[in-house]
Amino acid sequence: MQARIKYEFSNRLWKYEGKGGWYFVCLPKEISEEIRNNLEWQEEGWGRMKVTAGLDQFSWETAIWFDTKRQTYLLPVKADIRTRAKLNVDQELEVAIWI
């Protein structure tokens, strides 16, 4: 099994108001900068990078995307996870990702 890098952070859950209404947590800029500087070669297009995310007792396979306007990666939080964990917009979340 391949070794993976773990990042832990906290930030607020927010909803994108455009088409689709996705929910995200922004990675802190310092972590995003470190990932971009060292792991950008793993991006697959449009700044997309596969990760495993964890929140409380829940984990899921997903991808983070680099948002050039915010200069940070965005972690989408799936509806299933939001429902099961009873998450709300603007709630502060303790998150981990493995790359």
Secondary structure in CASP SS format (residue, H / E / C, confidence):
PFRMAT SS
TARGET T0000
AUTHOR 0000-0000-0000
METHOD secondary structure of the structure
MODEL  1
M C 1.00
Q C 1.00
A C 1.00
R C 1.00
I C 1.00
K E 1.00
Y E 1.00
E E 1.00
F E 1.00
S E 1.00
N E 1.00
R E 1.00
L E 1.00
W E 1.00
K E 1.00
Y C 1.00
E C 1.00
G C 1.00
K C 1.00
G C 1.00
G C 1.00
W C 1.00
Y E 1.00
F E 1.00
V E 1.00
C E 1.00
L C 1.00
P C 1.00
K H 1.00
E H 1.00
I H 1.00
S H 1.00
E H 1.00
E H 1.00
I H 1.00
R H 1.00
N H 1.00
N H 1.00
L H 1.00
E H 1.00
W H 1.00
Q H 1.00
E C 1.00
E C 1.00
G C 1.00
W C 1.00
G C 1.00
R E 1.00
M E 1.00
K E 1.00
V E 1.00
T E 1.00
A E 1.00
G E 1.00
L E 1.00
D C 1.00
Q C 1.00
F E 1.00
S E 1.00
W E 1.00
E E 1.00
T E 1.00
A E 1.00
I E 1.00
W E 1.00
F E 1.00
D E 1.00
T C 1.00
K C 1.00
R C 1.00
Q C 1.00
T E 1.00
Y E 1.00
L E 1.00
L E 1.00
P E 1.00
V C 1.00
K C 1.00
A H 1.00
D H 1.00
I H 1.00
R H 1.00
T H 1.00
R H 1.00
A C 1.00
K C 1.00
L C 1.00
N C 1.00
V C 1.00
D C 1.00
Q C 1.00
E E 1.00
L E 1.00
E E 1.00
V E 1.00
A E 1.00
I E 1.00
W E 1.00
I C 1.00
END
